[in-house]
C-alpha cells in the first residue's frame, strides 16, 4: 500500500474525510530542529476549509497535535506522530451517493480495486487527506530554514486569467495578501470574481500553480531513476486534481533552438549560469540556481448540477451533489504544493549527506 512518502525522510499518513481523524507518522526527521508549533498551525490554516468566500463552506479548526518525537521544543530524532481531529462532517450530504459513481471521481476505480468504498466525501481519496502532507511539509520547512532554502508557491492562472510565466516579474511576498494567493493584486481580483461567479453557477474551474525553490545547493538528486525533477514530478502528480507538471521552461522550450535554450556558465564561486531555462536542474541534479515548476489543476469534479451516471449495478441514473465543496482548488492547494516540494528537497538533502564522507 502506497501510504508512505519518501526514502530517508518519510511520511506515512492515515485517515478519511469523514472518519474520526487524519494524521501521520514522520520518520527520519533530523534531531535538534526547533519545532515552531505556531508556524505548523499557520501552514494548516492556509490549507483549511472555510477560510474565504471562494472556498468550501465546511468549517474545521484543523488543530494539529504532535504525539511524539518532540521534547522541550526540539525534535528528538524519533518518529513524530501527529493527529488532526475531524469535527464538522456532514456525512448525510453524501447519502444519495452510496450506490452511485460520481463522474471523474475515484468512486468507480476505488470500488473496482477494493470491492468497497467510503462514499462520504470520497473517504481516503478526499483532498482532506492532504492535511497530513501539510504537517509533514511544515516540519520539512523548519528543517530547511537553517539551510537558507525557501519555497514559495502561488496561483498563476485561473481559467483564462493568467500571469506572465516569468516568476521574477512579481513580488512573491504579496501572495498571501489576497484570498486567491496570487502575487498580482489586479489579476487576483479578477480571479476572485471569476471563481465567485463559477461558484454561484454551481460549477467549478481549474488553473495553474507555480512554485519557486530558492537557496537549494547544487548536487541534490540522483542520476537515472532518482532525478530531482522526477521526484518533484511524482510528488506533485500525487496531489488531488493535478493533471500536469513542467519544470523550467517546460513545454515552451520547444519554441527555442539549442543555441537559445542552453544555460551558459559564468565564472564565480560558486559557478553560476547566465540564464536559467533549465529550472535549476540539469541531468536530474540541482545546479544551485532557482528551481521553478508549474502545475495544472483540473476543475474540481464535484459540481452542484445534475449529471448522468450509473449505479454500482451499471444501471443508468442521474446524480446531483449536495454539501460543501470548493469551486476552485487553487487557493487551498498552494500550501500543499509547497509542502510536497519541501519534503522532496529535505529527503534529497538527507540522501546527499549520506553519499559524501
C-alpha positions in Angstrom: 0.0 0.0 0.0 1.4 3.4 -1.0 0.7 5.3 2.1 4.3 6.3 2.8 6.2 9.0 1.0 10.0 9.5 0.9 13.1 7.4 1.4 15.1 8.8 4.4 12.6 11.4 5.4 9.3 9.5 5.3 5.7 10.4 5.9 3.1 7.7 6.5 -0.5 9.0 6.5 -3.8 7.7 7.7 -7.5 8.8 7.9 -10.5 9.5 5.8 -12.5 12.7 5.0 -15.4 11.8 7.3 -13.6 9.5 9.8 -12.6 10.4 13.3 -9.3 12.0 12.3 -6.5 12.3 9.8 -2.8 12.1 10.8 0.5 10.5 10.2 3.9 9.4 11.4 7.1 11.1 10.2 10.4 9.2 10.5 13.9 10.2 9.7 13.4 13.7 10.8 16.7 15.3 12.0 17.2 15.8 15.7 17.7 19.2 17.3 15.4 21.2 14.9 13.4 24.0 16.6 9.7 23.0 16.4 7.6 26.1 15.9 4.1 25.0 16.6 2.6 28.4 15.6 4.2 28.1 12.2 3.0 24.5 11.7 -0.6 25.6 12.6 -0.4 28.6 10.3 0.6 26.3 7.4 -2.5 24.2 8.2 -4.6 27.3 8.4 -3.6 28.2 4.9 -5.0 24.9 3.7 -8.1 24.5 5.9 -11.6 24.8 4.5 -14.0 27.7 5.1 -11.3 30.4 5.0 -12.9 32.7 2.4 -16.0 33.1 0.2 -14.4 31.3 -2.7 -13.6 28.1 -0.8 -15.8 25.3 0.6 -18.2 26.3 3.5 -17.0 23.4 5.6 -15.6 24.8 8.9 -12.8 22.9 10.6 -10.2 24.2 13.1 -7.7 21.7 11.8 -5.7 21.9 15.1 -2.7 19.6 15.0 -1.4 17.7 18.0 2.1 16.3 18.0 2.1 13.0 19.8 5.8 12.1 19.9 9.3 13.0 18.7 9.5 16.5 20.2 10.9 17.3 23.6 11.3 20.8 25.1 10.6 22.4 21.7 13.1 20.4 19.7 12.9 17.3 17.5 14.5 14.2 19.2 15.2 12.3 16.0 12.5 9.8 17.0 9.3 9.3 14.9 6.9 12.3 15.1 3.3 11.2 15.4 0.5 13.7 14.8 -3.2 13.8 14.6 -5.9 16.3 13.4 -9.5 15.6 14.5 -12.4 15.9 12.1 -15.2 17.9 13.8 -17.6 19.2 11.1 -18.6 16.3 8.9 -21.9 16.4 7.2 -22.0 12.7 6.1 -25.7 12.8 5.4 -24.9 15.1 2.4 -23.5 12.0 0.7 -26.2 9.5 1.4 -27.6 9.8 -2.2 -24.2 8.7 -3.5 -24.0 5.4 -1.5 -24.7 3.3 -4.6 -23.7 5.8 -7.4 -20.5 6.6 -9.1 -19.7 10.4 -9.3 -18.3 11.4 -12.7 -14.5 12.0 -12.7 -14.1 10.9 -9.1 -12.3 7.9 -7.6 -15.6 6.2 -6.7 -15.6 3.7 -9.6 -11.8 3.0 -9.5 -11.7 2.5 -5.7 -14.8 0.2 -5.9 -13.2 -1.9 -8.6 -9.9 -2.1 -6.8 -11.1 -2.9 -3.3 -14.7 -4.0 -3.7 -15.8 -1.5 -1.1 -15.6 2.3 -0.8 -16.3 5.1 1.7 -18.8 7.2 -0.1 -18.7 10.0 2.5 -16.8 12.8 0.9 -14.6 10.4 -1.1 -13.2 8.8 2.0 -9.4 8.2 1.5 -9.4 9.8 -1.9 -10.6 13.2 -0.4 -8.4 16.2 -0.6 -8.9 16.4 3.2 -6.1 13.8 3.4 -3.6 16.5 2.3 -3.7 17.8 5.9 -1.0 15.2 6.7 1.1 16.4 3.8 0.9 20.0 5.1 2.1 18.9 8.6 5.0 17.0 7.0 5.8 19.9 4.8 5.7 22.4 7.6 8.2 20.3 9.6 10.4 19.9 6.5 10.3 23.7 6.0 11.5 24.1 9.6 14.4 21.7 8.9 15.3 23.6 5.7 15.1 27.0 7.3 18.6 26.9 8.8 19.9 25.9 5.4 18.5 29.1 3.8 16.2 27.1 1.5 12.8 28.8 0.9 9.8 27.5 -1.0 7.1 29.8 -2.4 4.1 28.7 -4.5 1.4 30.9 -5.9 -1.7 30.8 -8.1 -0.5 31.8 -11.6 -3.7 31.1 -13.6 -7.4 30.6 -13.1 -9.3 29.7 -16.2 -8.2 32.2 -18.9 -6.8 34.8 -16.4 -3.1 34.2 -16.3 0.1 35.8 -15.1 3.3 36.1 -17.1 5.2 32.8 -16.8 8.4 34.5 -15.6 8.1 34.5 -11.7 10.8 37.1 -11.5 8.3 39.8 -12.7 6.4 39.5 -9.4 6.8 40.3 -5.8 6.1 36.9 -4.4 5.7 38.3 -0.9 2.3 39.6 -2.0 1.0 36.1 -2.5 -0.7 35.9 1.0 -2.3 39.4 0.7 -5.4 38.1 -1.1 -7.7 35.1 -0.9 -6.7 33.7 -4.3 -3.0 33.6 -3.3 -1.8 35.4 -6.4 1.1 37.9 -6.3 -0.5 40.3 -8.8 -3.3 42.2 -6.9 -5.1 43.3 -10.1 -5.2 39.8 -11.6 -6.0 38.3 -8.2 -9.2 40.4 -8.0 -10.2 39.3 -11.5 -9.6 35.7 -10.5 -11.6 36.1 -7.3 -14.6 37.5 -9.3 -14.4 34.6 -11.8 -14.3 31.9 -9.0 -17.2 33.5 -7.2 -19.2 33.6 -10.5 -18.4 30.0 -11.2 -19.4 29.0 -7.6 -22.8 30.8 -8.0 -23.5 28.7 -11.1 -22.8 25.5 -9.1 -19.8 24.8 -11.3 -16.0 24.6 -10.9 -12.9 25.9 -12.6 -9.2 25.0 -12.8 -5.9 26.7 -13.4 -2.2 26.6 -12.6 0.1 27.0 -9.6 3.8 28.0 -9.9 6.4 27.1 -7.3 9.8 28.6 -6.8 12.6 27.0 -4.6 15.4 29.3 -3.7 18.7 28.6 -1.9 18.9 25.0 -3.0 22.5 23.9 -3.2 24.0 22.1 -6.2 24.1 18.4 -6.0 20.6 17.3 -4.9 19.0 14.5 -6.8 20.4 11.2 -8.2 21.1 10.1 -11.8 18.9 7.7 -13.7 15.8 6.8 -11.7 16.2 9.3 -8.8 16.3 12.5 -10.8 15.3 15.5 -8.8 12.7 16.7 -11.3 11.3 13.2 -11.5 10.9 13.1 -7.7 9.3 16.5 -7.7 7.0 15.4 -10.5 5.9 12.3 -8.7 5.2 14.3 -5.6 3.2 16.9 -7.4 1.2 14.4 -9.5 0.2 12.7 -6.3 -1.8 15.8 -5.3 -5.5 15.6 -5.9 -6.7 17.3 -9.1 -3.2 17.7 -10.6 -3.1 16.9 -14.3 0.3 18.2 -15.4 3.8 19.1 -14.3 6.5 21.0 -16.1 9.8 22.4 -14.7 12.0 25.1 -16.1 10.6 26.4 -19.4 8.8 23.1 -19.8 6.8 22.7 -23.0 7.7 26.2 -24.1 11.3 25.1 -24.7 10.2 23.5 -28.0 9.9 27.0 -29.4 13.6 27.7 -28.9 16.7 26.4 -30.6 19.6 24.8 -28.6 21.6 28.0 -29.0 18.8 29.9 -27.3 17.9 27.3 -24.7 21.4 26.4 -23.3 22.3 28.0 -19.9 25.8 29.4 -20.3 28.1 29.0 -17.3 29.7 32.1 -15.9 32.8 32.3 -13.6 32.4 32.8 -9.9 32.5 30.9 -6.6 30.2 29.2 -6.8 29.9 28.8 -10.6 26.5 30.0 -11.9 24.7 30.4 -15.2 23.7 33.5 -17.2 20.2 32.2 -17.7 18.0 29.5 -16.1 16.0 27.9 -18.8 16.7 24.5 -17.1 14.8 25.5 -14.0 17.7 24.8 -11.6 18.1 21.1 -12.6 20.4 19.6 -15.1 21.0 15.9 -15.6 18.4 15.3 -12.8 20.6 17.1 -10.2 20.2 20.6 -8.8 22.8 23.2 -10.1 22.4 25.8 -7.5 20.0 28.1 -9.4 16.3 28.7 -8.6 14.2 25.6 -9.1 10.8 26.5 -10.6 7.9 24.5 -11.9 4.3 24.7 -12.8 1.3 22.5 -12.1 -2.0 22.2 -14.0 -5.1 21.6 -11.7 -8.3 20.4 -13.3 -11.7 21.9 -12.3 -13.0 20.2 -9.1 -15.0 17.1 -10.1 -17.9 17.8 -7.7 -20.3 20.2 -9.3 -23.8 21.2 -7.9 -25.5 20.3 -11.2 -27.4 17.2 -12.3 -25.2 14.8 -14.2 -25.7 11.4 -15.9 -24.0 8.5 -14.3 -24.5 4.8 -13.3 -25.1 2.9 -10.1 -22.9 0.0 -8.8 -25.0 -2.4 -10.9 -24.3 -0.4 -14.1 -27.8 1.0 -14.4 -28.2 4.5 -15.9 -29.3 7.2 -13.5 -28.6 10.8 -12.6 -26.8 12.4 -9.7 -26.7 15.8 -8.1 -24.1 16.6 -5.4 -25.1 18.3 -2.2 -23.0 19.7 0.6 -19.9 22.0 0.7 -17.3 21.9 -2.0 -14.5 24.1 -3.4 -15.4 25.8 -6.7 -11.6 26.1 -7.4 -8.9 24.1 -5.6 -6.0 26.5 -6.3 -6.1 28.9 -3.3 -6.0 26.0 -0.8 -3.6 23.9 -2.9 -0.8 26.5 -2.7 0.4 25.3 0.7 0.1 21.7 -0.3 2.4 22.2 -3.3 4.9 23.9 -1.0 4.7 21.1 1.4 5.4 18.4 -1.1 8.3 20.4 -2.5 9.7 20.8 1.0 9.6 17.1 1.7 11.2 16.2 -1.6 14.1 18.7 -1.0 14.7 17.6 2.6 14.7 13.9 1.6 17.2 14.7 -1.2 19.3 16.8 1.2 19.5 13.9 3.7 20.3 11.5 1.0 23.1 13.8 -0.3 24.7 13.8 3.2 24.9 10.0 3.1 26.8 10.0 -0.3 29.7 12.1 0.9 32.2 11.3 3.6 
